[in-house]
Amino acid sequence: MKTGNNYNTNQMTLEISLQFRPESDHPASLINDFIDSLNIAKNYIFGRPQVYSSPALLKLILFAYSRGVYSCRKIETFARENKYAEWLVQADCPSYRTIARFITSKEIDDIFQNFSANLISILRQHNLIDEAVYIDGTKIHANANKYSFVWRKNTIRYSELNAKKAEKLISEINEAVNLGIENYDDWELILARLENRIDELNRKIEENPKLSPNPDKQKRRKLKSKHRKLKQCIDKKLEYQKQLETYGSRNSYSKTDTDATFMRLKEDPMKNGQTKPAYNLQIATNNQFVLGYYLAQNPTDTRTLIPFLNILNNQNVLSQNIIADAGYGSETNYRFIEDHFPNCNAFIPYSTMLKEESHKWKVDDRKVMNWEYSEKDDYFVNCNGVRFNFLRYSVRHDSYGF
């Protein structure tokens, strides 16, 4: 290489093409070996008859993401200027439109079906992870209006009020016009009979068009009012039923994103604990590698552990050691791991574990574990000398039936 006064980019040079191969432990090599192990279909076809290599596109995108490049236009530039990225695509750089179409295509979903299991295999072959899975979660704000909330309690309350209103209305209709109503719960049948009675009044009015005042017109006017109100009650009933179906096991959802649940986020500019539409993203990691993820609608981490463990187990990602913080500690989760994953070790503290190790907790006279216990006769004696004998075994159920 010429430097100093001899440096000139316009001079004639003799180019010698040398084969470039990245180091074996370089991320580009690892990504290349991993994608080749997936046996992905070679060609990606989109729109017009244009074909590009699907493995090459996926290699380029993953390598660009690992370098903090996320924009499709920047990935195109990255493929032209970075020699490792250029090696992954074999100097056949795709346009940003091709990259954007590939990222949003259905083919990506098909590729990710066997993605996790193959990733774990490659990482273990290179000794990059061990037999442990670290689980944690974070809440991500949904792209929905923060004032578009719908609450289950309000739906139930309004549904009950609507039922009382309809029952009163049907009773008034039955008193005004005897429709032979026996079942007040069949609102559609009552509405149909009311429409038949209105049709009868219409025929009577047409037979005597010159009669004035016409009592049938007064009856028709009242029945039309009752018909309109009962129709509104039926529409509201259907609306509340649809809302309850949308809730599922949740207590809220957003009108503009029905999959999002209202929960408290760490980023709270109002500092008042205001709930916002969000998702609870659960991630399993090891040595800074993401091994699996689960997008939950439940705001509490305790309720997300069991379905997440099932997902990891189905994808052959679950390791021998399960490690999580106290937010996942519950009797339900401990029992589930013991029953369904007996070969796994759960390193999950319960909520008061750290507090119990403190001096303040150990000297607190109100804590039962600090009382004197007689194992022979099975009784406790508190610090004031009061004896507490065993009374009975009891079983209680939480709101989820455990």
Summary of the structure (lengths in Angstrom):
residues: 402
radius of gyration: 34.3
end to end distance: 73.5
largest distance: 115.6
contacts: 1023
relative contact order: 0.08
helix: 47%
strand: 16%
